[in-house]
Amino acid sequence: MIRNGKRRAAVTAIAGASVLALGLTACSGGGAEEGDGDGAASSLRVWAGSQTPITANFNPFAPTVLHGALGPILEPLFFFNKLADEPADGMIGESYEFNEDGTVITVKIKPDLTWSDGEPLTAEDVAFTFSYEGNNPEGQGLVSAEATDDTTVVLTYGSPQFTTEWQRMGGTWILPAHVWSEVDDFANFTNEEPVGSGAYVVDSVTSESYTLVANENFRDAADLGVKTVQYIAIDANQSAQDLLAAGELDWAGMFIPNPDSVTANGQVDWVNTPQDPTVLYTCSNAELGCTGEQTDVAVRQALNLAIDRETIKEKAFVGLTGDISPTYALLPRDEKWVADSANEVSPQTADAAAAGAILEAAGYTKDADGFYGKDGAPIELDLTSVDGWTDYNDAAKLIAEQAAAAGIKINASTVQWQEFSDSRQTGQYELIMGGMIGTTVADPFQIYRDWVGGTATQSTNPVGEEVPAGRWNFSRYDNPTVDAAIAAAEATDDEAAKMAAYTTIQTEIVRDLPYIPLVINATQTFYNTKDFTGWPTEEDLYAFPPSWGSVASGYILQQLKPVG
Amino acid sequence: MKFYARRIGFYIITLWTTISLNFLLPRLMPGDPADIMIAKLQRNGGEISETTIRNIKLLLGSDESSMWEQYLGYWGRMLQGDLGISVTKYPTPVSELIGQALPWTIILVGVATVISFILGIALGAWAGWKRGTWVDHLIPATTILQSIPYFWLALVLVAVFAVGLGAFPIIGGYSVFDFPRGPEWTWAFFTDAVAHAFLPALTIVLSSVGGWLFGMRNMMVSTMAEDYVTTAEAKGLRPRRILTMYAARNAAIPSIAGFAITLGFVVAGSIVMEQVFTYPGIGKLMFQAVQNSDYALMQGVFLVITITVLAANFVMDLVYGYIDPRARHNV
């Protein structure tokens, strides 16, 4: 009897499993068909880089804030196009002006604005925002923020704000005072039902996606073409690429080495807007504790000439990067700030002979193996890149080969991200393949202050100490002439005076090469031009195009129109 | 009774050790969540102002209390069911993240594992029974499938069936476009979810069936040489009855033990599969937690996995004593 009982149980189990298996196959056909043929949907589908699971967080002060909050829902006063040298376009703001010495900004905002919950948006909200704890008013040197009437705000600072124009006018999210004045802990507030001034409000949030719908109280609500925007979470780049190719995704900013594979469907188009420089960090300053031959400026100059940038661009970056200027300015955008036109582009091909001449003039001699050295010790430099950043790994290998051809020995190796981070923070390295953060306005000032400013500018620290928070001078470059010029540029809004300061800085850094320029990183954006028009294109780059761009993405959404 | 008491005592000690290790291991890893988050924002091309950096440090600043205090606090909170708050998905409680991911993982990976096991055992028994015939070709065929790198198999399936033929969806546990408001209790949603589960399940089955088949087939061959099988044949029993009731039943015993452990690991999800298909599951949570030094999430996920694996082992210990009496009596 026992035997029979068991047998029956086993049979049932197997039968159950096969029914389940049948069910799986039978249902799959129907389900897949339903999903297809949905190309011309009215809602715009975006991938801005979110991964599953999505957590509702529309607090602009939170590091995990969702992309949809920054631009589509919340807005700054003005929109700055980081791709062109042009005046800011008003979002909430109408106009602004500095006083003579740059310490007072008077902002006029547009009249009769309302928040998405129907409450009026006045100058009081703007004044509240600038003095709000989350915006770190003391740290920014804010003295007072006052609303003098319903549409005028006067911001007074302790120091000139010419160089922080973007941070104040284009990077500060204006908050509704009636909501945020009741928030105790701004860092932990999730703002799940955000009240904003932008074109969209939150409709729903799930672990896999969130949907924004048109804000009825938006100032240009009548002109808004795209009424629904769905942001989805995707874990792997390959999946996003597949969805683009299948026409199921309308907007994504991501790296695809062979863009033809997604544009082949005739629906997707793409644009490339190189932004951020890729350089070789060199620990350049022996006085602050750097060790290695790269502390000798002659070695850095020789290396700069030994690098074949054209080959690196083609082989490591599939030809998508832009050409870099040794002034680190982004060309052609910052053209007017490059003092010497000879410094517009770094040499694109290698010149081993010139590199050798520099080293010989500095007292180096070639040994039997063909490598330069001094006092019998050949130059030997370690170049690291983060394991898995394959474009950087390939570039590092190419650089090692090219340097060897010019008689400089470089050992390229890969490290874990943590090691990379620690070594650049504390200055314990010789050469690192790394990135710089491009500036958001048509002015290289921020790179000069944050990346080459020395101890006097508080942008770097001796080897062994981390660089100050928010500053990035990993090279330990510390040049009093540059520091003085940075201070001069910071205090003026006069173009000629600023230009004079930049001329000094550029002369110094082009000679000293604290970061050896390589290329400008590609930034690819893919969008659906069949169902939507109004995208930024090569001819009309009115905004930074990627879907993850803050402010710009909200600005672009307002310009889009569905086709048909 | 002594047998069970000893087993239970053993499991309690194991549980304590693993939970303590679970506390310790993430803290031995290098990396500070705040630095990682800042670097990630920078790498993504986001504008990072000094204010943002200050806010991140404020939020994710390191815990200053001593290791021992942290350890005691960890136990205290855990006994109350509080697994802490995830920093990567701030400020969602870890228990909620796991709660959302667990059903997807258990259903998909669980069903796929069961299918793979049943298929492997059935085919293995058959292959063992028909040894020396063409059926033997099954073995190299399935072993090749198993040795193909798992992620590659998944990518090929997506490229062919989802992108190329358009027969299956490319990503997700369900269509986020058709159901923007999330899962719902409707027939349409159910069929959609099943369609989404097909390819991920297929990768799991294809890549794991070979192991079961191979083990079962070999056990089957050796069982067939046993005296009781010869006796059964001599008695003139129908071959089908000998196959199922005599040979296969005995040959399956070692596989069942392995199956229990595999079932325990089901909750760990399948990192690669979940990544390739953007499937909402536990494996991905673990991956993200490790990437971002999210200690609370890491601990939570490891805890769930540890407990399930131990529980599966425990149940197996008990069941094994029942299906194989030799394990109970010390013979």
Interface residues (C-beta under 8 A of the other chain):
Chain A: R7 I14 A17 L20 A21 G23 L24 T25 C27 S28 G29 G30 G31 A32 E34 G35 D36 D38 A41 S43 R45 G49 Q51 T52 P53 T55 N57 F61 A62 P63 T64 G134 N135 N136 G139 Q140 Q167 G171 A187 N188 T190 D203 S204 T206 S207 E208 S209 T211 Q230 I232 A233 I234 D235 A236 Q238 S239 D242 L243 A245 A246 E248 Q275 D276 W417 Q418 S421 G435 I437 T440 A469 G470 T523 P546 W548 G549 S550
Chain B: P30 G31 D35 I36 M37 A39 L41 Q42 R43 N44 G45 G46 E47 I48 S49 E50 T51 T52 I53 R54 N55 I56 K57 L58 L59 L60 T88 K89 Y90 P91 T92 L97 Q100 A101 V111 V114 I115 I118 A122 L155 V158 A159 A162 V163 G166 A167 F168 P169 I170 I171 G172 G173 Y174 S175 V176 F177 D178 P180 R181 G182 P183 A188 F190 T191 D192 V194 A195 H196 A197 F198 A201 M245 E274 Q275 V276 F277 T278 P280 K284 L285 Q288
